[in-house]
Amino acid sequence: MPASTVGLMDTRKQRYEVNKLAKRLRRDVGRAIADYSLIEQGDRVMVCLSGGKDSYTLLDVLLSLKRAAPIDFDLVAVNLDQKQPGFPQDVLPRYLDDLGVEHHILERDTYSIVRELTPDGKTYCPVCSRLRRGILYSFAASIGATKVALGHHLDDVVETLFLNMFFGGRLKAMPPKLKSDDGRNILIRPLYYCREKDIERWSAARAFPIIPCNLCGSQENLQRQVIKQMLAQWDRAEPGRVENIARSIANVSPSQLADPALFDFSSLSVDAAANGVRQLIPVAEVV
């Protein structure tokens, strides 16, 4: 077979795989939106864009769904420039200008604050995320955003579940929809059903201009990385296990756990009526 024919077949196969991937991502995001009413008629959704694969994919899929959705909603992209050394300030504005998407770039030097407040040997993430959330949530209210969309995916949800179990002694993950602590914002995670491996493939296929995080990404041996490696091993050994764990988060039986705040264990008692019925059964009939 001529090399040109082989190359054509490879190209067609690649296009087929990319199209299949696009449909799967749109289906997963559409299902999450429908299951949890993440986006509704007239919403103004602020998409938090960091420059990483997850947030690029989030914006890309939401733009695709917006064109075909039976409801009207607006998207506005917002990036927080945290003044990390070497951060390429021109990448995101140029990308968003080319898309024709309404966008805002917020410049706040949280980098210096995070470095100052984080003790040696500790991860930057807790302080960084709190500062970032406060700034973004306040800005969302100022532009009249009704929802704030974050780029967390299924793997993030399962990783958070195990982080809380292993290191916090809590059965807690990430919800697909959440009211912020100050009550001013509704946070949504449209990628809730999407696997990270699909997002990585989509990001490569779309050639997003990825901007690496030089803050938390520069720290080694993070607990989340350990959990991520565990999930990757499960994916190789037991395909489908991670998805099953994610499904279990939405299929909870409080009476089969041990939290008295979720189930009234102290009021459990024998059903006297049922006992009476059993006592009426003749002994001869009991084998």
C-alpha positions in Angstrom: 0.0 0.0 0.0 1.5 3.4 -1.0 2.7 5.6 1.9 0.3 8.4 0.8 -2.7 6.0 1.2 -1.5 4.9 4.6 -1.1 8.5 5.7 -4.7 9.3 4.5 -6.1 6.4 6.4 -4.3 7.5 9.6 -5.6 11.0 9.1 -9.2 9.7 8.7 -8.8 7.5 11.8 -7.5 10.5 13.8 -10.4 12.7 12.7 -12.8 9.9 13.7 -11.2 9.5 17.1 -11.2 13.3 17.7 -14.9 13.6 16.7 -15.8 10.7 19.0 -13.9 12.4 21.8 -15.7 15.7 21.2 -19.1 14.0 21.3 -18.2 12.2 24.5 -17.1 15.4 26.2 -20.2 17.3 25.1 -22.4 14.4 26.2 -20.8 14.2 29.6 -21.0 18.0 30.1 -24.6 18.1 28.9 -25.5 15.3 31.2 -24.0 17.1 34.2 -25.8 20.3 33.3 -29.1 18.4 33.0 -28.7 16.3 36.1 -27.9 19.2 38.4 -29.4 22.2 36.7 -26.0 23.8 36.3 -27.0 26.2 33.6 -30.5 27.7 33.2 -32.3 30.1 30.9 -30.8 33.6 31.0 -27.7 32.6 33.1 -24.6 34.7 32.8 -21.8 32.2 33.4 -18.3 33.4 34.4 -15.8 30.7 33.3 -12.7 30.8 35.4 -9.8 30.4 32.9 -6.4 29.6 34.4 -4.5 28.7 31.2 -4.5 25.0 32.0 -6.0 22.1 30.0 -9.1 21.8 32.2 -10.3 25.4 32.0 -9.5 25.6 28.3 -11.6 22.5 27.7 -14.4 23.8 29.9 -14.7 27.0 27.9 -14.4 25.2 24.6 -17.2 22.7 25.4 -19.5 25.3 26.9 -19.1 27.4 23.7 -19.9 24.4 21.6 -23.0 23.6 23.7 -24.1 27.3 23.7 -24.4 27.2 19.9 -26.8 24.2 20.0 -28.5 24.6 23.4 -32.3 25.0 23.6 -31.8 27.7 26.2 -30.0 31.1 26.0 -27.1 31.9 28.3 -24.0 34.1 28.2 -20.4 33.2 28.8 -17.7 35.5 30.1 -14.1 34.2 30.6 -12.1 35.6 33.5 -8.4 35.0 34.2 -6.6 35.9 37.4 -3.0 37.0 36.6 -1.4 36.2 40.0 1.9 37.8 39.0 3.9 34.6 39.0 7.4 35.1 37.5 7.5 34.3 33.8 3.7 34.3 33.4 3.1 35.0 29.7 0.6 37.9 29.9 -0.2 38.0 26.2 -1.3 34.4 25.7 -4.8 34.4 27.1 -5.9 37.8 25.9 -4.8 36.9 22.4 -6.5 33.5 22.5 -9.8 35.0 23.8 -9.7 37.8 21.3 -9.4 35.3 18.5 -12.4 33.5 19.9 -14.4 36.6 20.2 -15.4 35.8 23.8 -16.1 38.5 26.3 -13.2 38.3 28.8 -11.5 40.1 31.7 -7.9 39.8 33.0 -7.6 40.6 36.7 -4.1 41.5 37.9 -3.4 40.7 41.5 -0.1 39.9 43.1 -1.2 36.9 45.1 2.0 35.1 44.3 4.0 37.1 46.8 1.4 36.8 49.5 1.2 33.0 49.0 5.0 32.6 49.2 5.1 34.8 52.4 2.2 33.1 54.2 3.1 29.4 53.4 5.4 27.8 55.9 8.4 25.9 54.6 7.6 22.4 53.5 3.9 23.1 53.2 1.9 23.2 49.9 0.9 26.6 48.5 -2.6 25.4 47.4 -4.6 26.2 50.6 -3.6 29.9 50.8 -3.5 30.3 47.0 -7.0 28.8 46.5 -8.5 31.0 49.3 -7.1 34.2 47.8 -8.1 33.2 44.3 -11.6 32.3 45.3 -12.1 35.6 47.2 -11.0 37.7 44.2 -12.9 35.7 41.6 -16.1 35.5 43.6 -16.2 39.3 44.3 -15.6 40.0 40.6 -18.4 37.6 39.6 -20.8 39.6 41.7 -19.5 42.9 40.2 -20.3 41.8 36.6 -23.6 40.2 37.4 -22.6 36.6 36.9 -25.3 34.2 38.0 -22.9 31.2 38.0 -19.2 30.7 38.4 -17.9 27.7 36.3 -14.8 25.9 37.6 -12.8 23.3 35.6 -12.8 20.4 38.1 -13.4 17.0 36.5 -14.2 13.5 37.6 -10.6 12.6 38.6 -10.4 15.8 40.8 -13.6 14.7 42.5 -12.4 11.2 43.3 -8.9 12.4 44.3 -10.5 14.9 46.7 -12.6 12.1 48.2 -9.5 10.0 49.0 -7.5 13.0 50.2 -10.3 13.8 52.7 -10.5 10.1 53.8 -6.8 9.4 54.0 -5.6 12.7 55.5 -8.7 14.3 57.0 -10.8 11.5 58.3 -13.9 12.8 56.4 -16.1 11.3 53.8 -16.2 14.4 51.6 -15.6 15.2 47.9 -16.6 18.0 45.5 -20.2 18.7 44.7 -21.3 19.6 41.1 -23.0 22.7 42.4 -22.4 24.7 45.5 -23.4 28.0 47.1 -20.3 30.0 48.1 -19.8 30.6 51.9 -20.8 34.3 51.5 -24.0 33.3 49.7 -23.3 35.5 46.7 -22.3 33.0 44.1 -23.4 29.6 42.8 -20.4 27.5 41.8 -20.8 24.9 39.1 -18.5 22.1 37.7 -19.7 21.2 34.2 -16.8 18.8 33.7 -18.1 16.7 36.7 -18.5 13.5 34.6 -15.4 14.0 32.4 -12.3 11.9 32.8 -8.9 13.8 32.9 -7.5 11.5 30.2 -10.2 12.7 27.8 -9.5 16.3 28.7 -5.7 15.7 28.1 -6.4 14.2 24.6 -8.8 17.0 23.7 -6.4 19.7 24.8 -3.7 18.1 22.6 -6.1 17.8 19.7 -7.1 21.4 20.0 -3.5 22.6 20.6 -4.6 24.9 23.5 -1.8 27.4 24.5 -1.2 25.8 27.9 0.3 28.0 30.6 2.0 25.9 33.3 1.5 26.8 37.0 4.8 27.7 38.4 3.5 27.9 42.0 1.9 24.7 43.2 3.2 22.8 40.1 6.7 23.4 41.3 6.3 21.4 44.5 7.1 17.7 44.6 5.5 14.9 46.6 2.2 16.5 47.0 -0.4 14.3 48.6 -2.7 14.8 45.6 0.0 13.4 43.3 0.2 10.3 45.4 -3.6 9.8 45.1 -3.4 10.5 41.3 -0.8 7.8 40.9 -3.0 5.4 42.8 -6.0 6.1 40.5 -3.7 5.7 37.4 -2.7 2.3 38.6 -6.3 1.3 39.2 -7.2 2.5 35.6 -4.5 0.1 34.3 -5.4 -2.8 36.5 -9.2 -2.4 36.9 -10.7 -0.2 34.2 -14.0 1.3 35.3 -13.1 1.3 39.0 -12.6 5.1 39.2 -15.9 5.7 37.4 -17.6 3.4 39.9 -16.2 5.3 42.8 -17.4 8.6 41.3 -20.9 7.1 40.8 -20.9 6.0 44.5 -20.7 9.6 45.6 -24.2 10.2 44.1 -25.6 6.9 45.5 -25.2 7.3 49.2 -27.0 5.2 51.9 -26.7 7.1 55.2 -28.1 4.2 57.3 -25.2 2.1 56.1 -22.6 4.6 57.3 -22.0 5.9 60.8 -22.8 9.6 60.9 -25.5 10.3 63.5 -26.1 13.7 61.9 -27.2 12.0 58.7 -29.1 9.1 60.3 -31.0 8.8 63.6 -29.3 5.7 65.0 -30.4 6.5 68.6 -34.1 6.1 67.7 -33.8 2.7 66.1 -36.0 0.1 67.9 -37.6 -3.2 67.2 -40.9 -3.1 65.4 -43.3 -4.5 68.0 -46.0 -5.2 65.3 -43.6 -7.3 63.3 -42.6 -9.2 66.5 -46.2 -9.9 67.2 -46.7 -11.4 63.7 -43.7 -13.6 64.2 -45.0 -14.8 67.5 -48.3 -15.9 66.0 -46.6 -18.4 63.6 -47.3 -21.9 64.9 -44.2 -23.7 66.2 -45.0 -26.7 64.0 -44.6 -24.6 60.9 -41.1 -23.5 61.8 -38.6 -25.8 60.2 
